[in-house]
Amino acid sequence: MNAHDAPDAAEQARKNRRYEFDRHAPDYRERFVEITEEMQGGCPLAWSDTHGGHFVAAGHQTVFDLARSADKLSNDHDVTGERNGYVGISIPAPNRNRGFRGGFLEMDPPEQRYYRQALNPYLSPAAVQRWIPFLDELIRACLDERIESGRIDFVEDLANPVPAVFTLAMMGIPLKNWQIYNEPSHAGVYTPPDSPDMARVRDLHLAMMQDLGRQMQTIRTEPRAGLVDAVVNAKIGDTEPSDMDLIGVLALLIGGGFDTTTALTGRSIEWLSQHPEERARLSRERDTLLDPATEEFLRYFTPAVGNGRTVSVDCEMAGQEFREGDRLWLSWAMANRDPAVFPDPNNVDLERKGNRHQAFGLGIHRCIGSNVARVVFKRMIAHVMDRMPDYACDAEGTVYYDSVGVINGMRHLPATFTPGPRLGPGLDETLDKLQKACDEQGLAAPVTTRGERADIR
């Protein structure tokens, strides 16, 4: 070996545990269990040459240890080239300069912490509980649109509109605008970059971002309660955040509020259709079973499958030597199938005990909307079990996302059921009523200001 070979040899030795991991591959969804078992059995932390080269963490303990090493890992997306040039949480990195970071999920402390502190009073368990009457009326209206027909697409007719409308309500954005935000939020995830439909999706996304910018400017001059007001008035240390940073934060709240809850709900409704005895049991024992079942569905279907990090300092973690600038993928989805932590991990156990899943991430970047996701999911499942107890999903009409590399989602989940009676007005009329409640009762105010439950009459 000559002197010129030594650095290459050392680098190869550092990456000697290898696995060609590509979660964007067409067959990844079908091979997920096989890939997970291979990695956890032989290389729970491995190097992959795919997407420019990056490390992949698949084991539960490994992911846990790494995710809690914020002093050695960075989420920063340096879109302006003013810091270290890191490229955020996406692997591969975006092939375009979006002009803004992906909210505080692509920020490091202390900046990241200021935003979370500003938003916590709107997203705490007590804050979310206030919205249950609002959610119940919204879900009732969505189901009433289909209840007499005996047919429904659980994604298009329920799991898309409910999180979308509710997220806008919490943000203080007019509810009637939900369709401006709905399709681009989902299509931006499931549409492949080379799709002939991508130009249309980009136009939809641009229209969404333009409306978001208008809402932000309007709320600055005519304040109204909600997450937008909290963001535009957040105190970020001694710095004045740019409008692009604020747009990024608001876009993160929309993305987190829409597609993840939709994915969890669709997948879970499908599983319950495939296991009617368990569905009947869940309905019958929901007072004690719905909470653990929710955690199990989160573990098993892990909607947001993972996040990327950039190693910010030469170090050793989880028995691996890292260099500053290395890219690392933390797979929440694979960690949630680790047999060392979850007995029989590839089967759903509705009453699983000690469910230490990582579906919401870990550490300082753990999902700030976890309370919202749980409540919205449970209310939708409860209403479906009550009003469509015999539903049967149509496997041939079900459409999954082409790639589950970002969100483990579904585009369509058609089903049939025994028709039933409407209980109230349709969605459009209900949105008018809910908007009035938001405006008159200040429902989107922080829990520190308004602690009462919504009164929907």
N, C-alpha and C positions, 0 to 999 in steps of 0.2 A: 504494500500500500504506500503510495507516495503522499506528499503533504497535501496535494490538491484533492485526493480521495477522502481524506480524514473527515472533513466536515460532512460530506454526503453520507459516509458510512455511519457517523454518529447520528445523523438525522434519521436514517433508515432504522437504526437500532431503537431510536426513541419511538418510532411508529411501527414496531415489530408486531404488535397485536392489531391485525387488520380484518376488516369485514367490509365488503362492498355494499354499503347501505345506501339505498335511494328510495326515500319514502314517496317521491313523486313518480316512481315507475308505475306503468299501467297495471301491473299485477301485485302491487304492494298491499292493497286492501285484501285481496284473496289470500296472500301469503303472510299476512301479518302475524298469525300465531306461529307459523313455522320460523319466520325470521326472528321473532322475539325469543323463542325457545333456543334457537341456535346461538344467539348473542348471549343470553343469560347463562347458557350452559358452558360457553367457552370464552367469551370476551365481553363481559358486561360494560367495559369501556374500551373502545377500539377506534382505530384510524380508518377512515374511508377516503378513497381518492376522488369520490364523486363531488360534483359542484365546487370544484376548486380545492378540494381537500379539507376535511374537518374531522374532529373527534366526535364520537357518538356514545352517549351514556344510556344504557338500557336497564341496568340493575337498580332495584328500589333503593338500596342503601347508597349506592354510588351516586345516583341522581340526587338523593337527599343531601349527601355531604357536599356535592358540588353546588347545588342551588343555594346553599346557605353560606357560600364563600364569596359574599359580595365584595369583600376587600381584595379579591384576586380576579374577579370576573366583572366585565362591563356590559351594560345593555346599550350604551350610547350609540346613537346614529349621527355621525358628524356630517350632516348634509352640506355644510358650508365650508368644510375643510379648515376649521379654526382650531381643532383640538388634535386628537390622535389619529383621525382618519378611520375610526371604527365604523362598521356598517350596520349596526343594529341587531335585531333579533331574527331576521329572516335568513335562511340558508336554502338555496342560494340567495345572495343579496339582490335587492331590486335592480333590474337592468336599466332603470331610469331614475333620474333625480326627481323625487316627488316634490322637493322644495320644502317639505316639512317632515319632522320626526313623527313616529307613531305614538304620539302622546308620551305620558310619563313612563310607559313600558319601554321606551327607547331613551330614557334619561337615567342618569346615575344620581345618588345622593350628593348633596342635600336637595338639589333641584326637584328630584322625583318626590321627595318627602313632602314638600310644600303643597304640591297638588293633591296628594292623598289626604293630607290634613284638612284641606279646604273642602273635599268631597265627602269625607266620612260622615258628617251629620245628615247627609241625604241618603246614605246607603247602608247605614247600620241596621241591625235586625229590627229595632224599634221603629226606625224610619220606614222600613219596607212594610211592616205589618199594618201601618196606617192605610195602605193602598188596597188591602184585600177587597173591600166592597167595590172599589173601582174595577179591579181585575175580574171579580165575579160577574159584574154586569157586562164587561167587555167580552168575556168568554161566552156568556149566555147568548149575546147577540151574534157572535160568530157561528155558534152551533145552530141557532135559530135559522140562519140563512140556508142551512142544509138539512135540517131535521125532518122536514116533511117529505123530502125526496128519497131518503134512504140511501143516499150516496154522498160521499165526502172525499176530498183530498186533504188528509190531515196536515200536510205541509202547507199547501196553498191556502186552505180555508181556515186554519187554526194556528198552527205553529209558526207561520210567518206573520200574520197580522197582529196577534196578541203581543209578542215581545216588541214589535215595531211601534205600535200605538203606545204601549206602556212606557217604552224608553223615551219617546217624544214627550209624553206627559211629564215624566220626571225632569226632562231637560227644560221644559217651559216653551216648547215649540208647538205651534198649532197642530192638533191631532189630525186635521184633514190633510196635512202634508205627508202622511205616513207612506203613501205610495211613491212619493218622490225619493224617499230613502230606502224603501224596501227592496226593490229589485237590484239596484246597484250594490247594496250591502251584501247580498247573497251571490249575485252573478260575478262580482269582482273576485270572489273566492273560487267558484267552481268553473269559471270559463278559462280554458287553457290559453296561454299567450298567443299561440298560433291559430286560434279559432277564427273563422271568418266572421263570427259574431262579436269579436273583441272591439271593433270600432264602435259598434252600437253601445256596448257596455261602457266604454270610455266616455261616450257622450252622456249616458245616464249618470255616471259617476261625477262628471263635470257639473251637471245640473244639480246634483245633490250637494256638492261642495259650494256651489254658488248660493243655494238656498241657505246652507249652514252659515256662510259668511254674512248673508243678509240678516239672518236671525241674530247673530252676534252683534252686529252694528245696531240693530233696532233695540235690543235689550240694553245696550250701553246707554242709549238716549232715553228710552222708555222702560225702565227696569221692571221685570216681572220675575217672580220666584222660579227657581229651578237650577239645574246643573249648569246651564249656560251662564246664568248670572254669577254662580259660584266661581266658574272658571275665569270669566273676564275680570272679576274683581279679586282674584287670588293674589296674595302677597308672596312673591317668589324671592324671598331674601331681600337683597339690595338691588336686584336686577329688574328691569322692565321687560317682561316676555314679549316677543314679537307676535304679531297677528298669526303668522304661520305656525308658531308653536302652539298658540291657543286653538287654532283650527285642528292641529294634530291631536290635541287632547280631546276635543269634542268628537273627532272622527274615531278615536279609540273607544270612547264611551258608546258610540253608535255601533261600531263593529262588535264590541263585547256584549252589548245588550241584545243584538239581533241574532246573529248566525249561530252562536254557541247554544243558546237556549232552544232555538229551532232544531238544531241537530240532536240534542239530547232528547227532546220530546218525540221527534219522529222515530228515532231508533227504539226508544222505550215502548211507544205505542205498537210498533211493529212486533217487538219481542212478546209483548203481552197478547197480541193476536195469535202468535205462533204457540203460545202456552196458555190456553184458555182456563185450565184448572188453576194456574198461578194467578191469572187475572181475577178469577172469581174469589180466590183467597185474599188477594190484595184488597179488593173492594170490600169484602166482608170484614177484614181485620185492619182496615186502614188506620184506625186510631193508634194502633201500636206498630203497624207494619210499614206505613207509607214513608216514615222518616228513614229507617234503615234501607228500604227499597230504593229510595232516592239516592242515597250514598252508593249503593251497589250499582245502579245504572250509571252514575257518574264514573265509578271505577271502570266498569266494563266497557262503556261506550266513549269514555274520555273525549269530549267534543273538540277541545283545542289540544292537539296531539303532542305539542312540545314547543320549545322556544330555543333560539340560539343565543349564544354569549360569545364575547371576545375575551380571551385571557389578557389581563392588563399588566401582569408582572411575571417574570420568570419564576417558576415555583414547582412544587410537587404537590399534587392532590390526588386522593384516591389511588395511590400507588403509581401514578403516572407523572412523568416529567413533562411539564408544559413550558412553552416559550411565549413571551409577550407577543400578542398578535394572532396566536392560534385561534381558530374557530372551533366552537363546541356546540353540539346539539344535545339538549336535555329532553329525553323522550318521556313525558308524563305517561303516555299511553302504554309504552313497554314496561315502565316501572310498575304500573298498575296491574300487570299480569305476572309479577314475580312470585313463583311458588314458595319462595322462602318466607314470604310475608302473607300471601293469600292462598290458603289451601284450595285446591281445585280451581285455579284462577281463571280457566277458560269456560267456566259455567257461572251462570247467575244464581246467587243465593240471596233471596230477598230479605232474609234476616241475618245476614253476615254480621258477626260481632267484631269489634275492634278494627273497623274498616279504615285503615290509615292510607287512603288513596291520595294521589297527587293531582287529581283532575283540575284543581284550581291553581296549580303551581305551588311554589314554596318560597319562604324567605321574604325579603322586602318587596318583591314584585308579585306576591300572591294576588290573585284576582280580587280586585276591590268590589266587584259586583256579585260575589258568591251568594250573598244573602238574597239578592234580587233573583238570581237564577233558580235557587231552590224554591222560593215561594211561587214564582210564576209557573215553574214546572209542576209543582204539586197541585196548584189550583186547576191547571188544564187537565191533568190526569184524573183528578177527582170528578170534574164535570163530565168528562168522556165516559167514565165508568158509570156514572149515574144516568146519563141520558142516552148512551149508545152501548149498553152493556153487552150486546151480542155482536159487536162489529167484527168484521172479518176483512183483513187487508188483502189486496189483490197483488200477488207476487209478480205477475207478468207486467203489471202497470207501474211497479215501483221503480223509481230512478234514483240511483245514488250519485254522489259527486264522482266525476271521472277520477279525481285524485283525492286522497284523504291526507295529503301531506301537510295541510294546514288545519282544516276542519273536517271531522268525520261526519259529513252531512248527507242530506237527502234533498232531491229536487221535487219528487212527487211520491206520495204514499196514498193511493186511492183505496177506498174501502166501502163496503156495503153494510147496512144494518137495518133493523126493523124501524120503519118510520115512526115518528112521534109528533106531538103537538108543539107548536111554537109557544113560547112563554112571554114574548114581548116583541118590541119593534126590531127592525133589522139594523144592520151595522151602521149605515149612514145616519139614521135618526138617533141611534144610541151615541154615536160620536158627538153629535151636537149637544146631547144631554151631558155627556162626560166633560166636554169642553166647558160648558157652563159651570159645572161643579168645580173644575180646576180654577177657573177665573174667580168665582165668587167665594170659594173656600180657601184659596191659596194652598192647594194641596201639595204643590211642588216646593213649598218652603222647607227649610231644614227642620229636623225634629226638635232642635233647640228652640225654635220659634213656634212651631205648630205640632203638637203631639197627638191631637185628636184624629180618630179614624175618619176617612171620607164618608160623607153622608150622601148616598146616591138614591134619589127618589124619582 
